[in-house]
Amino acid sequence: MKITTIFFFFLLIINYNNVKFVVYCAGGANYGDVVISTAITTMIKEPLTLVSKDLYDHAVKSPIEGLISRIKKVVRYRKVLRWSRIWWVLLVREIVGDGEIEEKTEELLRDIWDQCTISVYNNTLYTVESKPALFLHGILSECKENYSTKLKHDPGLIVAKIDQIIKSQIYRFWISAPYMKIGKSGIFYTRVNQKIVPKLPDRCTLKHLTSYMEDKLKSIDNKKNMDSSKFSFSVSSDTNS
């Protein structure tokens, strides 16, 4: 029904363009088709033009632009995205451990991660193979900023985790031999997932580092308390003498 209506409007416009409307006033003056032209333009041509443009934008232009964007992403960035997806898997493990992120949430976070990867790639002169640590640091820093501004829900957890990873420099374990091997392979980046990315040794994880630092701080506090009690005992002994 909509197609028939649109086709009818097109025929009407074509016929209108080929017909000359003449309006004769009482004095015999000929004003042509100014009034009728304005009415038809306002009531038919302008709405029809908007409908046609809307159909083109949504049915033709947007899908084509999306397809071009995906092709460009695959062709130009497939190598760097392969490395990036390895690091993405390791980041997810640092955030949720052995748990899982809800599929839609992970897709959203991963898309931002990919955008940050491409941004860093486009704004650096070095390659990911030559300076992987520097490249990874750039992605983490970019994502920390983007997650804090683009996420609708509270981004506190993921931003805090990334901040800890950057400050501790524990991300350097992410470019060890097993991950370099995958990065230099020919595997397509969309196939890089939890199954093919080996787990880090426990001692190389943020959880272990955090636990180690907590134990270290407790040990320092205990030592301070012991030294303080010794000093108090020494002072009191000297006073009694």
Backbone bond lengths (Angstrom), bond angles and torsions (degrees), N, CA, C in turn:
res aa  C-N    CA-C-N  psi(-1)  N-CA   C-N-CA  omega(-1)  CA-C   N-CA-C  phi
1 M - - - 1.466 - - 1.531 110.80 -
2 K 1.335 116.90 -43.61 1.460 120.54 179.78 1.523 110.98 -64.71
3 I 1.342 116.21 -39.92 1.465 120.31 179.74 1.520 110.30 -64.03
4 T 1.338 116.44 -41.55 1.467 121.07 178.80 1.521 110.69 -62.37
5 T 1.323 116.03 -42.92 1.468 120.71 179.89 1.526 111.58 -62.79
6 I 1.346 116.12 -45.72 1.466 120.24 179.17 1.525 110.81 -62.11
7 F 1.360 115.82 -42.44 1.466 120.32 179.29 1.522 110.54 -61.27
8 F 1.346 116.37 -39.77 1.464 121.09 179.00 1.531 110.78 -62.68
9 F 1.347 116.15 -42.29 1.468 119.89 179.09 1.529 111.77 -63.49
10 F 1.335 115.93 -39.92 1.464 119.45 177.63 1.529 111.27 -61.38
11 L 1.331 116.35 -44.40 1.468 120.20 178.00 1.518 110.92 -61.82
12 L 1.323 116.35 -40.00 1.459 121.08 -179.37 1.529 111.13 -62.61
13 I 1.351 115.58 -41.91 1.468 119.27 179.37 1.523 111.00 -66.52
14 I 1.341 116.49 -41.32 1.469 120.10 178.89 1.521 110.80 -61.37
15 N 1.330 115.51 -44.69 1.468 119.34 178.61 1.523 111.23 -64.48
16 Y 1.326 115.61 -38.32 1.468 120.03 -179.75 1.534 111.49 -62.42
17 N 1.332 114.86 -40.95 1.466 119.01 -179.33 1.530 112.74 -66.69
18 N 1.332 116.80 -21.66 1.467 120.48 -178.00 1.531 113.14 -101.24
19 V 1.307 117.44 2.60 1.473 120.90 -178.28 1.515 109.19 -116.14
20 K 1.294 116.89 138.18 1.468 122.21 179.00 1.512 108.55 -103.40
21 F 1.336 115.87 116.26 1.456 120.57 176.96 1.524 108.98 -91.56
22 V 1.288 116.06 134.40 1.466 121.27 -179.74 1.512 108.91 -124.80
23 V 1.330 116.50 130.41 1.461 121.96 178.53 1.518 107.73 -115.01
24 Y 1.342 116.50 120.72 1.463 121.58 179.61 1.514 108.73 -102.92
25 C 1.298 116.00 126.90 1.456 120.72 176.81 1.524 109.36 -93.61
26 A 1.350 115.73 172.83 1.470 121.18 -175.70 1.515 111.61 -59.11
27 G 1.312 117.67 -34.57 1.461 121.00 -178.34 1.514 112.81 -80.73
28 G 1.347 115.96 -0.89 1.452 119.64 178.83 1.517 113.61 88.47
29 A 1.343 117.15 3.28 1.462 119.60 -179.88 1.528 110.41 -72.71
30 N 1.303 117.23 144.44 1.466 123.38 -178.92 1.535 108.98 -106.93
31 Y 1.353 116.25 109.56 1.469 120.39 -178.98 1.535 112.03 -97.44
32 G 1.312 116.17 5.66 1.460 120.12 178.52 1.517 112.34 64.47
33 D 1.317 114.98 -147.35 1.478 119.30 -174.91 1.524 112.07 -110.51
34 V 1.328 116.94 31.79 1.465 120.06 -177.18 1.517 111.81 -59.92
35 V 1.330 116.30 -49.07 1.466 120.58 -176.80 1.513 110.86 -65.12
36 I 1.334 116.44 -48.21 1.467 120.13 -178.22 1.525 110.38 -66.08
37 S 1.336 116.71 -38.85 1.468 120.74 178.66 1.524 111.11 -60.29
38 T 1.324 115.91 -43.86 1.469 120.33 179.18 1.520 110.99 -63.01
39 A 1.336 115.98 -42.53 1.466 120.61 -178.76 1.522 111.25 -64.53
40 I 1.332 116.78 -45.89 1.463 120.10 -178.53 1.531 110.66 -67.39
41 T 1.334 116.29 -39.29 1.470 119.83 178.21 1.521 111.20 -61.16
42 T 1.334 116.27 -43.67 1.468 121.25 -177.89 1.523 111.78 -70.17
43 M 1.341 116.89 -40.99 1.465 121.17 -171.98 1.527 113.24 -88.97
44 I 1.339 117.34 -25.70 1.463 118.54 -172.33 1.528 112.50 -123.47
45 K 1.335 115.95 -57.00 1.457 118.66 -171.21 1.528 113.11 -64.74
46 E 1.349 117.59 -45.73 1.465 119.97 -177.43 1.530 112.26 -65.85
47 P 1.366 118.77 -48.18 1.470 118.19 176.43 1.523 112.49 -60.32
48 L 1.333 116.12 -38.86 1.458 120.07 -178.96 1.527 111.30 -67.10
49 T 1.328 115.99 -37.25 1.465 120.55 176.85 1.524 110.86 -63.85
50 L 1.344 116.01 -41.77 1.462 120.18 178.80 1.520 111.41 -64.72
51 V 1.347 116.29 -41.20 1.466 120.78 178.73 1.523 110.23 -62.99
52 S 1.329 116.16 -44.52 1.465 120.83 -179.97 1.526 110.98 -62.41
53 K 1.340 116.46 -43.13 1.469 120.54 179.49 1.523 110.84 -64.68
54 D 1.339 116.07 -41.26 1.456 120.62 179.80 1.528 110.66 -63.37
55 L 1.342 115.88 -43.33 1.463 120.36 178.14 1.525 110.76 -61.93
56 Y 1.321 116.45 -42.12 1.466 120.60 -179.79 1.530 111.11 -65.09
57 D 1.346 116.27 -45.50 1.467 120.35 -177.68 1.518 112.09 -61.84
58 H 1.350 116.05 -43.18 1.459 119.77 -173.45 1.527 113.65 -90.55
59 A 1.321 117.21 -31.95 1.462 119.94 -175.61 1.526 113.16 -95.18
60 V 1.325 117.45 -22.29 1.467 120.27 -175.75 1.530 111.96 -120.76
61 K 1.336 116.08 -57.69 1.467 120.57 -171.91 1.527 112.55 -65.12
62 S 1.334 117.15 -51.33 1.469 120.67 -176.05 1.530 112.70 -61.40
63 P 1.350 119.07 -48.46 1.473 119.00 178.15 1.525 113.18 -60.55
64 I 1.340 116.92 -39.59 1.463 120.32 -179.70 1.529 110.64 -66.20
65 E 1.349 116.35 -44.22 1.469 119.63 178.38 1.527 111.06 -62.76
66 G 1.348 116.09 -39.21 1.460 119.76 177.94 1.517 111.92 -64.01
67 L 1.341 116.21 -40.94 1.462 120.88 178.85 1.524 111.03 -64.77
68 I 1.333 116.78 -43.84 1.470 121.17 178.67 1.528 110.44 -61.63
69 S 1.341 115.89 -41.03 1.466 120.49 179.81 1.526 111.02 -62.90
70 R 1.353 116.56 -42.31 1.466 120.26 179.79 1.527 111.41 -67.05
71 I 1.343 116.27 -40.89 1.466 119.88 178.96 1.529 110.51 -63.66
72 K 1.342 115.74 -43.45 1.463 120.95 179.09 1.527 110.45 -61.55
73 K 1.329 115.35 -41.67 1.461 120.63 179.91 1.526 110.47 -62.21
74 V 1.332 116.29 -43.10 1.461 121.10 -178.21 1.524 111.10 -67.42
75 V 1.329 116.56 -47.18 1.465 121.09 -173.92 1.528 111.69 -72.15
76 R 1.318 116.80 -49.00 1.468 120.20 -171.68 1.522 113.84 -84.18
77 Y 1.325 116.44 -35.06 1.462 119.00 -169.68 1.527 114.09 -112.15
78 R 1.328 118.20 8.39 1.466 119.55 -173.15 1.535 112.36 -60.83
79 K 1.343 116.90 -36.32 1.465 119.64 -177.76 1.529 111.28 -69.52
80 V 1.323 116.53 -49.67 1.460 119.51 -178.06 1.528 110.99 -68.12
81 L 1.326 117.29 -32.05 1.466 120.19 177.96 1.526 111.52 -70.22
82 R 1.327 117.02 -27.48 1.469 119.39 175.65 1.527 109.95 -63.44
83 W 1.331 116.26 -46.47 1.467 120.10 175.96 1.527 110.51 -62.51
84 S 1.306 115.23 -43.52 1.462 120.81 -176.50 1.523 111.88 -61.87
85 R 1.334 116.80 -39.40 1.464 119.85 -179.36 1.532 111.98 -68.60
86 I 1.325 116.63 -30.95 1.475 119.54 174.23 1.522 109.18 -60.96
87 W 1.321 115.27 -48.07 1.464 120.51 -178.93 1.520 111.29 -68.27
88 W 1.330 117.02 -30.29 1.459 120.48 177.03 1.530 110.53 -63.20
89 V 1.334 116.25 -44.55 1.469 120.96 178.60 1.528 110.10 -59.37
90 L 1.324 116.59 -43.46 1.469 120.70 -179.94 1.528 111.56 -67.17
91 L 1.327 116.86 -35.40 1.469 120.47 177.27 1.527 110.91 -65.86
92 V 1.334 116.32 -43.51 1.471 120.45 179.02 1.522 110.18 -59.99
93 R 1.320 116.73 -41.34 1.473 120.07 179.06 1.525 111.56 -63.90
94 E 1.319 116.36 -35.28 1.467 119.47 177.75 1.526 111.16 -68.35
95 I 1.331 116.54 -31.29 1.467 120.54 -177.00 1.521 111.87 -80.60
96 V 1.340 117.09 -47.60 1.473 120.53 -172.61 1.521 113.41 -112.61
97 G 1.327 118.29 -1.53 1.458 120.28 -178.69 1.518 111.05 66.21
98 D 1.329 116.05 -126.62 1.467 120.91 178.69 1.526 112.01 -87.07
99 G 1.325 117.38 -0.15 1.466 120.68 178.84 1.522 111.76 -78.02
100 E 1.327 115.47 -174.38 1.463 121.16 -179.23 1.522 110.15 -129.46
101 I 1.324 115.49 150.38 1.462 121.43 174.16 1.518 108.48 -93.59
102 E 1.314 116.54 140.97 1.471 120.55 176.84 1.529 109.47 -54.85
103 E 1.340 116.16 138.55 1.468 121.93 -168.70 1.529 113.33 -54.88
104 K 1.322 117.35 -47.91 1.469 120.53 -178.62 1.526 111.32 -65.22
105 T 1.330 115.48 -38.50 1.466 119.80 178.87 1.520 110.88 -64.89
106 E 1.336 115.73 -43.75 1.467 119.26 179.56 1.525 111.05 -64.37
107 E 1.330 116.66 -38.94 1.465 120.18 179.03 1.529 110.95 -61.66
108 L 1.335 116.07 -42.19 1.467 120.69 178.24 1.527 111.09 -63.54
109 L 1.325 116.29 -48.11 1.466 120.91 -179.21 1.525 111.23 -63.99
110 R 1.335 115.57 -39.83 1.470 119.89 -178.78 1.523 111.67 -68.34
111 D 1.332 117.33 -36.26 1.468 120.72 177.18 1.533 110.76 -61.64
112 I 1.337 116.05 -43.07 1.471 119.70 177.44 1.528 110.15 -64.57
113 W 1.326 116.14 -40.11 1.469 121.45 177.49 1.536 110.40 -59.64
114 D 1.335 116.55 -44.34 1.473 120.86 178.28 1.528 111.19 -63.04
115 Q 1.330 116.44 -42.18 1.472 120.77 178.98 1.527 110.95 -61.26
116 C 1.323 115.72 -41.58 1.469 120.15 179.14 1.527 110.50 -66.40
117 T 1.331 116.11 -38.97 1.466 120.72 177.59 1.520 110.91 -59.60
118 I 1.331 116.03 -47.98 1.463 121.40 -179.43 1.527 110.67 -64.61
119 S 1.330 116.54 -39.18 1.463 120.71 178.82 1.526 111.17 -62.23
120 V 1.330 116.46 -46.01 1.468 120.78 178.52 1.528 109.94 -63.60
121 Y 1.321 116.26 -41.88 1.472 120.93 179.63 1.527 111.23 -60.34
122 N 1.329 116.22 -42.84 1.469 120.89 -177.37 1.524 112.97 -72.85
123 N 1.332 116.63 -18.72 1.466 119.73 -175.16 1.524 113.48 -111.42
124 T 1.332 116.19 16.06 1.462 119.33 178.57 1.527 109.90 -126.76
125 L 1.310 115.56 155.06 1.462 121.20 -179.07 1.524 112.32 -95.96
126 Y 1.336 116.76 -18.23 1.453 119.77 -177.96 1.525 110.75 -93.30
127 T 1.328 115.91 164.13 1.463 121.21 179.20 1.517 109.74 -98.87
128 V 1.311 114.82 159.78 1.458 119.69 -177.94 1.527 110.81 -66.10
129 E 1.340 117.62 -30.89 1.466 120.16 179.94 1.528 112.11 -71.47
130 S 1.318 116.81 -33.38 1.469 120.04 -176.33 1.525 112.90 -79.84
131 K 1.327 117.33 -36.72 1.471 121.01 -178.78 1.535 110.11 -137.14
132 P 1.330 117.07 67.10 1.472 119.62 -176.38 1.528 113.91 -62.86
133 A 1.342 117.58 -37.13 1.471 120.30 -179.14 1.523 111.15 -64.70
134 L 1.322 116.10 -43.80 1.460 120.78 179.09 1.526 110.93 -66.18
135 F 1.316 115.50 -39.20 1.460 121.41 179.22 1.530 110.54 -64.49
136 L 1.334 116.00 -46.77 1.463 121.25 179.55 1.524 111.06 -62.92
137 H 1.312 117.26 -40.99 1.469 120.94 177.33 1.525 110.38 -59.58
138 G 1.334 116.51 -40.24 1.463 120.73 178.25 1.516 112.66 -63.76
139 I 1.332 116.78 -41.57 1.471 120.84 179.30 1.527 110.41 -65.09
140 L 1.319 116.55 -45.29 1.469 120.56 -179.94 1.531 111.24 -61.03
141 S 1.317 116.53 -43.90 1.469 120.47 179.85 1.526 111.14 -64.76
142 E 1.330 116.31 -42.70 1.470 121.25 179.31 1.525 110.71 -64.10
143 C 1.327 116.18 -42.76 1.467 120.50 -178.64 1.522 112.00 -69.22
144 K 1.307 116.28 -36.69 1.466 119.70 177.36 1.528 110.04 -56.63
145 E 1.324 116.34 -43.98 1.463 121.85 179.60 1.524 111.23 -68.39
146 N 1.332 116.60 -43.96 1.464 120.97 -176.82 1.519 112.37 -69.32
147 Y 1.327 117.32 -41.07 1.462 119.84 178.93 1.526 111.48 -63.58
148 S 1.309 116.69 -35.62 1.466 120.00 -178.38 1.528 112.43 -71.79
149 T 1.342 117.37 -20.69 1.475 120.39 -177.39 1.527 113.70 -108.34
150 K 1.336 117.93 -28.67 1.466 120.78 -172.51 1.526 114.42 -95.31
151 L 1.323 117.47 -24.05 1.465 119.67 -176.97 1.519 110.84 -78.77
152 K 1.345 115.55 131.85 1.465 120.58 -179.30 1.525 110.84 -73.53
153 H 1.336 115.65 -42.04 1.461 119.38 179.84 1.526 109.83 -82.58
154 D 1.315 115.98 171.59 1.461 121.64 -176.30 1.531 110.68 -58.84
155 P 1.326 118.07 113.52 1.468 121.00 -178.53 1.521 113.02 -90.90
156 G 1.331 116.19 11.16 1.462 120.71 -171.32 1.513 114.33 -55.18
157 L 1.338 117.68 -43.92 1.463 121.06 -175.10 1.521 111.65 -63.53
158 I 1.323 116.52 -53.95 1.465 119.73 -175.86 1.527 111.47 -66.84
159 V 1.332 117.16 -37.42 1.472 120.45 178.40 1.527 110.14 -65.52
160 A 1.335 116.60 -42.19 1.470 120.83 179.25 1.528 111.06 -64.20
161 K 1.336 116.40 -40.77 1.468 120.51 179.18 1.525 111.06 -63.31
162 I 1.335 115.74 -46.14 1.467 119.54 179.56 1.527 110.34 -62.30
163 D 1.325 116.42 -39.66 1.465 120.81 178.84 1.529 110.61 -61.46
164 Q 1.333 116.69 -42.28 1.467 120.99 178.36 1.526 111.43 -65.60
165 I 1.337 115.28 -39.87 1.469 120.13 179.74 1.526 110.54 -63.71
166 I 1.331 116.34 -42.16 1.471 120.39 -179.98 1.529 110.82 -66.53
167 K 1.329 116.77 -48.36 1.470 120.49 -175.86 1.528 112.33 -66.83
168 S 1.327 116.28 -36.42 1.466 119.96 -179.67 1.526 112.37 -80.51
169 Q 1.342 115.99 -15.82 1.472 123.00 -176.67 1.524 112.19 59.48
170 I 1.319 115.33 25.28 1.463 119.27 179.29 1.528 111.53 -69.66
171 Y 1.325 116.05 -14.70 1.467 119.99 178.32 1.527 112.18 -64.09
172 R 1.322 117.31 -14.19 1.468 119.98 178.63 1.529 111.52 -64.90
173 F 1.326 116.59 -24.37 1.464 119.36 175.57 1.530 111.20 -70.86
174 W 1.324 117.19 -17.68 1.469 121.68 -177.91 1.523 112.47 -75.40
175 I 1.324 116.84 -8.67 1.465 119.24 179.35 1.529 110.34 -114.90
176 S 1.332 116.17 26.97 1.462 120.39 176.58 1.529 109.73 -76.07
177 A 1.312 116.30 174.31 1.469 123.05 -169.66 1.538 115.54 -51.21
178 P 1.343 120.08 -46.76 1.470 118.74 -177.67 1.531 113.31 -60.44
179 Y 1.324 116.48 -34.61 1.468 120.60 -178.14 1.530 111.29 -82.26
180 M 1.331 116.28 -32.44 1.465 119.96 174.73 1.526 109.96 -62.93
181 K 1.317 115.67 -36.95 1.466 120.23 -179.56 1.524 110.97 -62.74
182 I 1.333 116.98 -44.25 1.470 120.54 178.23 1.524 110.15 -67.17
183 G 1.333 116.44 -40.92 1.458 120.70 -179.06 1.517 112.89 -61.13
184 K 1.325 116.37 -34.65 1.465 120.74 -178.46 1.523 112.85 -90.06
185 S 1.318 116.87 -2.76 1.467 120.47 178.76 1.524 109.91 -77.71
186 G 1.318 115.91 177.95 1.465 119.87 -179.50 1.512 113.21 -98.98
187 I 1.329 117.61 11.40 1.463 120.45 -176.93 1.532 110.60 -64.09
188 F 1.324 115.82 141.32 1.466 120.30 -179.56 1.526 109.54 -73.94
189 Y 1.325 116.26 141.63 1.470 120.13 -169.90 1.524 114.00 -61.29
190 T 1.339 118.10 -29.87 1.470 119.81 -179.10 1.527 112.14 -70.58
191 R 1.324 116.56 -14.79 1.470 120.54 -179.99 1.527 112.13 -93.02
192 V 1.311 116.56 -3.13 1.469 120.17 177.09 1.526 108.19 -79.02
193 N 1.330 116.94 114.64 1.463 121.05 -176.47 1.528 110.52 -145.43
194 Q 1.316 115.22 -173.10 1.464 121.37 -176.90 1.530 112.55 -58.82
195 K 1.340 116.20 -30.66 1.466 120.09 -174.27 1.522 112.87 -70.97
196 I 1.332 117.13 -35.47 1.470 118.62 -173.99 1.530 113.22 -99.86
197 V 1.328 116.92 -10.89 1.475 119.94 178.93 1.530 108.62 -93.73
198 P 1.332 118.05 114.24 1.469 120.09 -178.20 1.527 112.09 -65.82
199 K 1.318 114.82 151.84 1.461 119.70 179.38 1.525 110.40 -76.09
200 L 1.313 114.73 149.68 1.461 120.34 174.03 1.528 109.62 -72.99
201 P 1.328 118.55 148.90 1.466 119.80 170.07 1.533 109.49 -58.57
202 D 1.302 117.08 147.38 1.473 120.81 -176.82 1.527 112.49 -54.65
203 R 1.322 116.24 -36.72 1.478 119.85 -177.30 1.531 112.22 -68.12
204 C 1.349 117.10 -12.97 1.471 121.32 -178.23 1.524 112.55 -102.40
205 T 1.320 117.32 10.80 1.464 120.66 -177.87 1.526 111.07 -100.74
206 L 1.309 114.83 159.87 1.464 120.80 179.12 1.527 110.81 -65.41
207 K 1.323 116.35 -34.61 1.460 120.91 179.52 1.527 110.57 -61.33
208 H 1.330 116.10 -44.98 1.467 120.15 179.61 1.528 110.48 -65.73
209 L 1.331 116.23 -43.18 1.467 120.25 -179.83 1.526 111.05 -62.06
210 T 1.334 116.00 -42.39 1.468 120.45 179.26 1.521 110.71 -62.67
211 S 1.340 115.47 -44.64 1.461 120.50 179.22 1.532 110.80 -63.36
212 Y 1.325 115.54 -40.96 1.473 120.47 178.92 1.527 110.94 -62.59
213 M 1.329 116.44 -43.80 1.463 120.64 -179.24 1.528 111.21 -66.08
214 E 1.334 116.08 -38.57 1.467 119.44 177.85 1.528 110.89 -62.93
215 D 1.336 116.00 -43.84 1.468 120.27 178.50 1.528 110.87 -63.70
216 K 1.326 115.28 -38.85 1.462 120.11 179.96 1.533 110.66 -64.66
217 L 1.333 115.94 -42.71 1.466 120.23 179.28 1.528 111.21 -64.90
218 K 1.333 116.19 -40.19 1.465 120.07 177.67 1.525 110.43 -62.45
219 S 1.335 115.02 -41.25 1.464 119.69 179.60 1.532 111.26 -63.43
220 I 1.338 115.77 -41.41 1.471 120.39 178.64 1.529 110.44 -64.93
221 D 1.346 116.02 -43.19 1.470 119.99 179.14 1.520 111.13 -62.54
222 N 1.333 116.18 -42.44 1.466 119.96 179.53 1.527 111.10 -63.49
223 K 1.334 115.03 -39.83 1.465 119.25 179.14 1.526 110.86 -65.23
224 K 1.343 115.64 -40.48 1.471 119.70 177.91 1.519 110.80 -62.53
225 N 1.329 116.46 -41.97 1.468 120.80 179.82 1.526 111.25 -63.88
226 M 1.336 114.70 -40.24 1.468 118.82 178.96 1.527 110.81 -65.55
227 D 1.345 116.09 -44.44 1.471 119.59 178.71 1.520 110.96 -63.32
228 S 1.327 116.79 -37.04 1.460 121.01 179.78 1.520 111.01 -65.85
229 S 1.325 116.95 -41.09 1.465 120.28 180.00 1.530 110.90 -67.87
230 K 1.344 115.92 -36.68 1.467 119.30 177.39 1.520 110.55 -64.18
231 F 1.326 116.14 -41.64 1.461 120.80 -179.67 1.529 110.55 -64.81
232 S 1.315 116.68 -40.93 1.469 121.22 178.69 1.517 110.60 -63.52
233 F 1.328 115.54 -41.94 1.458 119.79 179.62 1.523 110.27 -64.50
234 S 1.321 117.14 -40.94 1.464 121.58 -179.27 1.525 111.22 -64.99
235 V 1.333 116.95 -41.42 1.461 121.41 179.96 1.516 110.84 -65.87
236 S 1.318 116.76 -44.30 1.465 120.39 -178.70 1.522 110.80 -66.40
237 S 1.322 117.62 -35.28 1.466 121.47 178.62 1.517 110.66 -65.77
238 D 1.341 115.97 -42.54 1.465 120.25 179.34 1.520 110.88 -65.20
239 T 1.308 118.35 -35.10 1.459 122.53 -179.20 1.517 110.89 -67.51
240 N 1.340 116.00 -41.60 1.461 120.71 -178.98 1.526 111.48 -66.52
241 S 1.329 115.87 -33.83 1.457 118.76 179.70 1.527 111.44 -73.38
